[in-house]
Amino acid sequence: MTAGYDVAVVGAGIVGLAHALAARRRGKSVIVLERDAQPLGASIRNFGFVTVTGQQAGACWHHARRARDIWAEVAEAAGIEVLQRGLVVAARRPEAEAVVDAFLATDMGAECRRLTRAEALEMNPALTPSGVTAALFSPHELRVESRTALPALIAWLRDGLGVDFRFSCAVNRVAAPQVETTLEVIHAETVIVCPGDDGTTLFAGRIAAREVSRCKLHMLRLRPGASLPLTTPVMSDLGLARYHGYADLPEAAALKARLDREQPAQRANGVHLICVQSADGSLVVGDSHHYGDEVTPFQPAHVDRLILDEFDAVLACPDYRIEERWLGTYAVSPQGWTFTDAPDDATRIVMVTAGCGASTAFSIGEQTLAELYGTKAA
Ligand SMILES: Cc1cc2nc3c(=O)[nH]c(=O)nc-3n(C[C@H](O)[C@H](O)[C@H](O)COP(=O)(O)OP(=O)(O)OC[C@H]3O[C@@H](n4cnc5c(N)ncnc54)[C@H](O)[C@@H]3O)c2cc1C
């Protein structure tokens, strides 16, 4: 048995790091245990798009608002550049415009607004005129480069806040206060397991009871032939039919029916468009969604083509080359977008079981620590 801590966190993805931060802010001594030499999971494969508008109404949307505020604080403190702010959802069908209007009439639309085509093109000249008839503008979002933001966040937690990390250290068994790893046995008053989409290593039976499986996503990095400043992240009609904050509205039914007729392959492959820009001018473009048994290591080119067809329809970027392709996976469950399970008083399992962990984890971390240690920070 070696070192003793107040809190041990399993997993150095964004969910684990969010819990480490929340625990440290309460004055707890914290260690993070990660089996890989650096985070390699969903948290570095995503868009780095911290999204509020479009998240499912209710708890998810509220968590996203709070998490966005924490991201803003943390980015400044940890030297993480916020590369883009806000969001333009380009609508190009009357049915999509109807969803935009319906969304704006909800509480979640309060600080958002409708743009005409001309206003959308002025706000984001990277859009192509034929790809937008009207748009939804949201001021809430921010975007970071996940593959550099996560290491910067880890460095700040370690060097600035005194969180300990063990990398290349798999946790084989948790029986609080003992945490058995491949390197040593750690002693911790509280253990918070944030395993991403690994439902088989720790607490497999409890995770199986939540019906957790996986979703696989295709991602691309494009290099535009000419400079293409993307002033905000961009989404499109397909996103209005997928993101719950829009898609759960009754007005979305007509849009979904039309998209099923006009873009059946995109719909069947769970394709929608998110396009964000990196500091070097390249564009991160995605994505697709394949569930369960379809989570294989293979990346069929026709799915990438479906994503690019939507990109071509919405962005004024006739000339580009594909610089990178990668796959990502995240956990999904039909029971809800997140869960916290308590195998015993000292142990929590926390999973985000939908594609919104980057947007919600910091707030979930605060909630978990409040539930464990009370609502008043130490
Ligand atoms: C392509 C893609 C795009 C996405 N886009 C967005 C987006 O735009 N906005 C958004 O909010 N979300 C997005 N998401 C979802 C988001 O990335 C995930 O919800 C989030 O990253 C999950 O974080 P996590 O920490 O649970 O998982 P992970 O990042 O996968 O981290 C889990 C970590 O736990 C470690 N681990 C597991 N078991 C053990 C063990 N026994 N011992 C030691 N270590 C262990 C793993 O090695 C891993 O590093 C996207 C996801 C993908 C894949």
Ligand as a Chemical Component Dictionary entry (heavy atoms), coordinates in Angstrom:
data_LIG
# 
_chem_comp.id                   LIG 
_chem_comp.type                 NON-POLYMER 
_chem_comp.pdbx_formal_charge   0 
_chem_comp.three_letter_code    LIG 
# 
loop_
_chem_comp_atom.comp_id 
_chem_comp_atom.atom_id 
_chem_comp_atom.alt_atom_id 
_chem_comp_atom.type_symbol 
_chem_comp_atom.charge 
_chem_comp_atom.model_Cartn_x 
_chem_comp_atom.model_Cartn_y 
_chem_comp_atom.model_Cartn_z 
_chem_comp_atom.pdbx_ordinal 
LIG C1  C1  C 0 -15.658 12.232 -32.457 1  
LIG C2  C2  C 0 -16.321 12.776 -31.225 2  
LIG C3  C3  C 0 -16.895 14.033 -31.258 3  
LIG C4  C4  C 0 -17.500 14.552 -30.129 4  
LIG N1  N1  N 0 -17.948 15.828 -30.142 5  
LIG C5  C5  C 0 -18.372 16.406 -28.989 6  
LIG C6  C6  C 0 -18.714 17.773 -28.940 7  
LIG O1  O1  O 0 -18.661 18.487 -29.941 8  
LIG N2  N2  N 0 -19.140 18.298 -27.760 9  
LIG C7  C7  C 0 -19.240 17.546 -26.632 10 
LIG O2  O2  O 0 -19.627 18.047 -25.605 11 
LIG N3  N3  N 0 -18.890 16.242 -26.644 12 
LIG C8  C8  C 0 -18.467 15.658 -27.784 13 
LIG N4  N4  N 0 -18.128 14.345 -27.812 14 
LIG C9  C9  C 0 -18.343 13.537 -26.604 15 
LIG C10 C10 C 0 -17.247 13.752 -25.585 16 
LIG O3  O3  O 0 -15.996 13.755 -26.220 17 
LIG C11 C11 C 0 -17.351 12.634 -24.542 18 
LIG O4  O4  O 0 -18.657 12.657 -23.967 19 
LIG C12 C12 C 0 -16.327 12.841 -23.428 20 
LIG O5  O5  O 0 -15.049 13.061 -23.968 21 
LIG C13 C13 C 0 -16.303 11.631 -22.517 22 
LIG O6  O6  O 0 -15.282 11.856 -21.571 23 
LIG P1  P1  P 0 -14.775 10.705 -20.627 24 
LIG O7  O7  O 0 -13.754 11.286 -19.739 25 
LIG O8  O8  O 0 -15.950 10.014 -20.034 26 
LIG O9  O9  O 0 -14.163 9.613  -21.625 27 
LIG P2  P2  P 0 -12.710 9.466  -22.271 28 
LIG O10 O10 O 0 -12.221 10.743 -22.830 29 
LIG O11 O11 O 0 -12.805 8.320  -23.210 30 
LIG O12 O12 O 0 -11.760 9.140  -21.058 31 
LIG C14 C14 C 0 -11.882 7.958  -20.274 32 
LIG C15 C15 C 0 -10.488 7.616  -19.783 33 
LIG O13 O13 O 0 -10.576 6.623  -18.785 34 
LIG C16 C16 C 0 -9.449  5.764  -18.945 35 
LIG N5  N5  N 0 -9.773  4.499  -18.265 36 
LIG C17 C17 C 0 -10.873 3.721  -18.464 37 
LIG N6  N6  N 0 -10.819 2.645  -17.658 38 
LIG C18 C18 C 0 -9.658  2.744  -16.938 39 
LIG C19 C19 C 0 -9.039  1.928  -15.950 40 
LIG N7  N7  N 0 -9.593  0.796  -15.513 41 
LIG N8  N8  N 0 -7.850  2.333  -15.428 42 
LIG C20 C20 C 0 -7.269  3.496  -15.834 43 
LIG N9  N9  N 0 -7.812  4.296  -16.784 44 
LIG C21 C21 C 0 -8.995  3.924  -17.329 45 
LIG C22 C22 C 0 -9.315  5.646  -20.453 46 
LIG O14 O14 O 0 -8.014  5.208  -20.814 47 
LIG C23 C23 C 0 -9.619  7.063  -20.900 48 
LIG O15 O15 O 0 -8.450  7.859  -21.020 49 
LIG C24 C24 C 0 -17.551 13.784 -28.938 50 
LIG C25 C25 C 0 -16.981 12.516 -28.913 51 
LIG C26 C26 C 0 -16.366 12.008 -30.041 52 
LIG C27 C27 C 0 -15.737 10.651 -29.986 53 
# 
loop_
_chem_comp_bond.comp_id 
_chem_comp_bond.atom_id_1 
_chem_comp_bond.atom_id_2 
_chem_comp_bond.value_order 
_chem_comp_bond.pdbx_ordinal 
LIG C1  C2  SING 1  
LIG C2  C3  SING 2  
LIG C2  C26 DOUB 3  
LIG C3  C4  DOUB 4  
LIG C4  N1  SING 5  
LIG C4  C24 SING 6  
LIG N1  C5  DOUB 7  
LIG C5  C6  SING 8  
LIG C5  C8  SING 9  
LIG C6  O1  DOUB 10 
LIG C6  N2  SING 11 
LIG N2  C7  SING 12 
LIG C7  O2  DOUB 13 
LIG C7  N3  SING 14 
LIG N3  C8  DOUB 15 
LIG C8  N4  SING 16 
LIG N4  C9  SING 17 
LIG N4  C24 SING 18 
LIG C9  C10 SING 19 
LIG C10 O3  SING 20 
LIG C10 C11 SING 21 
LIG C11 O4  SING 22 
LIG C11 C12 SING 23 
LIG C12 O5  SING 24 
LIG C12 C13 SING 25 
LIG C13 O6  SING 26 
LIG O6  P1  SING 27 
LIG P1  O7  DOUB 28 
LIG P1  O8  SING 29 
LIG P1  O9  SING 30 
LIG O9  P2  SING 31 
LIG P2  O10 DOUB 32 
LIG P2  O11 SING 33 
LIG P2  O12 SING 34 
LIG O12 C14 SING 35 
LIG C14 C15 SING 36 
LIG C15 O13 SING 37 
LIG C15 C23 SING 38 
LIG O13 C16 SING 39 
LIG C16 N5  SING 40 
LIG C16 C22 SING 41 
LIG N5  C17 SING 42 
LIG N5  C21 SING 43 
LIG C17 N6  DOUB 44 
LIG N6  C18 SING 45 
LIG C18 C19 SING 46 
LIG C18 C21 DOUB 47 
LIG C19 N7  SING 48 
LIG C19 N8  DOUB 49 
LIG N8  C20 SING 50 
LIG C20 N9  DOUB 51 
LIG N9  C21 SING 52 
LIG C22 O14 SING 53 
LIG C22 C23 SING 54 
LIG C23 O15 SING 55 
LIG C24 C25 DOUB 56 
LIG C25 C26 SING 57 
LIG C26 C27 SING 58 
# 
